[in-house]
Amino acid sequence: MMGSTIAVALTGSLIDSFMTTHLRNYSSQDQLRAVLRDISVISTFQEGTQDIIRGFFGDVYHLMFKGILGVAAVQVFAVALLWRRPQLMLS
């Protein structure tokens, strides 16, 4: 359970960094902060910029999903290494 929390926190931090780095060219710093706080602000941008920002959010979501999936796979592998037989003994 703790590993999942760490994975979400880590990917959230990476996403924030990824978004600010890549969207810096398409919006001002204030606009970027507003978009990261509230996604509905995207509707105030020009149509082309909206598509770019939405594309970045899609890429970031995909990246976050991969990160969490990777951590889950490592956890399953760790549990498999800890598995001992027989686990349950009935008398």
ROPAFI-736050 format. One record per residue (C-alpha): residue number from 1; residue in one letter; x, y, z. Coordinates in nm, 3 decimals. Example, Ala and Ser with C-alpha at 12.3 -4.5 7.8 and 13.67 -1.06 7.14 Angstrom:
! ROPAFI-736050
<i=1; aa=A; u=1.230; v=-0.450; w=0.780>
<i=2; aa=S; u=1.367; v=-0.106; w=0.714>
This chain:
! ROPAFI-736050
<i=1; aa=M; u=0.000; v=0.000; w=0.000>
<i=2; aa=M; u=0.279; v=0.242; w=0.086>
<i=3; aa=G; u=0.451; v=0.177; w=-0.246>
<i=4; aa=S; u=0.143; v=0.289; w=-0.434>
<i=5; aa=T; u=0.131; v=0.613; w=-0.240>
<i=6; aa=I; u=0.495; v=0.679; w=-0.313>
<i=7; aa=A; u=0.441; v=0.599; w=-0.681>
<i=8; aa=V; u=0.153; v=0.845; w=-0.710>
<i=9; aa=A; u=0.351; v=1.116; w=-0.530>
<i=10; aa=L; u=0.658; v=1.056; w=-0.746>
<i=11; aa=T; u=0.469; v=1.055; w=-1.074>
<i=12; aa=G; u=0.272; v=1.362; w=-0.965>
<i=13; aa=S; u=0.595; v=1.548; w=-0.903>
<i=14; aa=L; u=0.738; v=1.437; w=-1.236>
<i=15; aa=I; u=0.420; v=1.540; w=-1.415>
<i=16; aa=D; u=0.428; v=1.888; w=-1.265>
<i=17; aa=S; u=0.789; v=1.928; w=-1.377>
<i=18; aa=F; u=0.712; v=1.785; w=-1.724>
<i=19; aa=M; u=0.414; v=2.017; w=-1.772>
<i=20; aa=T; u=0.591; v=2.334; w=-1.663>
<i=21; aa=T; u=0.892; v=2.255; w=-1.881>
<i=22; aa=H; u=0.698; v=2.175; w=-2.198>
<i=23; aa=L; u=0.417; v=2.429; w=-2.172>
<i=24; aa=R; u=0.644; v=2.722; w=-2.094>
<i=25; aa=N; u=0.662; v=2.806; w=-2.468>
<i=26; aa=Y; u=0.283; v=2.823; w=-2.512>
<i=27; aa=S; u=0.168; v=3.030; w=-2.215>
<i=28; aa=S; u=0.283; v=3.282; w=-1.959>
<i=29; aa=Q; u=0.385; v=3.175; w=-1.611>
<i=30; aa=D; u=0.057; v=3.299; w=-1.461>
<i=31; aa=Q; u=-0.149; v=3.116; w=-1.723>
<i=32; aa=L; u=0.051; v=2.799; w=-1.665>
<i=33; aa=R; u=-0.009; v=2.814; w=-1.289>
<i=34; aa=A; u=-0.379; v=2.870; w=-1.353>
<i=35; aa=V; u=-0.399; v=2.568; w=-1.586>
<i=36; aa=L; u=-0.220; v=2.347; w=-1.335>
<i=37; aa=R; u=-0.465; v=2.459; w=-1.063>
<i=38; aa=D; u=-0.783; v=2.434; w=-1.270>
<i=39; aa=I; u=-0.805; v=2.256; w=-1.605>
<i=40; aa=S; u=-1.115; v=2.453; w=-1.711>
<i=41; aa=V; u=-0.888; v=2.756; w=-1.771>
<i=42; aa=I; u=-0.784; v=2.590; w=-2.098>
<i=43; aa=S; u=-1.105; v=2.718; w=-2.258>
<i=44; aa=T; u=-0.969; v=3.074; w=-2.235>
<i=45; aa=F; u=-0.676; v=2.994; w=-2.469>
<i=46; aa=Q; u=-0.678; v=3.009; w=-2.848>
<i=47; aa=E; u=-0.803; v=2.696; w=-3.026>
<i=48; aa=G; u=-0.459; v=2.578; w=-3.141>
<i=49; aa=T; u=-0.306; v=2.632; w=-2.797>
<i=50; aa=Q; u=-0.595; v=2.441; w=-2.638>
<i=51; aa=D; u=-0.519; v=2.140; w=-2.857>
<i=52; aa=I; u=-0.148; v=2.153; w=-2.767>
<i=53; aa=I; u=-0.220; v=2.175; w=-2.394>
<i=54; aa=R; u=-0.475; v=1.893; w=-2.412>
<i=55; aa=G; u=-0.220; v=1.683; w=-2.599>
<i=56; aa=F; u=0.035; v=1.744; w=-2.325>
<i=57; aa=F; u=-0.217; v=1.646; w=-2.060>
<i=58; aa=G; u=-0.285; v=1.324; w=-2.251>
<i=59; aa=D; u=0.086; v=1.250; w=-2.278>
<i=60; aa=V; u=0.134; v=1.322; w=-1.909>
<i=61; aa=Y; u=-0.156; v=1.095; w=-1.812>
<i=62; aa=H; u=-0.003; v=0.817; w=-2.021>
<i=63; aa=L; u=0.336; v=0.875; w=-1.859>
<i=64; aa=M; u=0.181; v=0.867; w=-1.511>
<i=65; aa=F; u=-0.001; v=0.544; w=-1.590>
<i=66; aa=K; u=0.324; v=0.383; w=-1.706>
<i=67; aa=G; u=0.500; v=0.490; w=-1.388>
<i=68; aa=I; u=0.232; v=0.352; w=-1.160>
<i=69; aa=L; u=0.214; v=0.032; w=-1.363>
<i=70; aa=G; u=0.591; v=-0.010; w=-1.332>
<i=71; aa=V; u=0.580; v=0.030; w=-0.954>
<i=72; aa=A; u=0.293; v=-0.221; w=-0.934>
<i=73; aa=A; u=0.495; v=-0.472; w=-1.138>
<i=74; aa=V; u=0.792; v=-0.432; w=-0.905>
<i=75; aa=Q; u=0.564; v=-0.486; w=-0.605>
<i=76; aa=V; u=0.425; v=-0.808; w=-0.754>
<i=77; aa=F; u=0.780; v=-0.929; w=-0.817>
<i=78; aa=A; u=0.879; v=-0.844; w=-0.458>
<i=79; aa=V; u=0.581; v=-1.036; w=-0.320>
<i=80; aa=A; u=0.673; v=-1.333; w=-0.537>
<i=81; aa=L; u=1.024; v=-1.331; w=-0.390>
<i=82; aa=L; u=0.884; v=-1.330; w=-0.037>
<i=83; aa=W; u=0.638; v=-1.613; w=-0.097>
<i=84; aa=R; u=0.696; v=-1.922; w=0.114>
<i=85; aa=R; u=0.527; v=-2.259; w=0.095>
<i=86; aa=P; u=0.327; v=-2.382; w=0.278>
<i=87; aa=Q; u=0.155; v=-2.064; w=0.389>
<i=88; aa=L; u=-0.134; v=-2.220; w=0.576>
<i=89; aa=M; u=-0.132; v=-2.531; w=0.791>
<i=90; aa=L; u=-0.451; v=-2.696; w=0.906>
<i=91; aa=S; u=-0.446; v=-2.958; w=1.174>
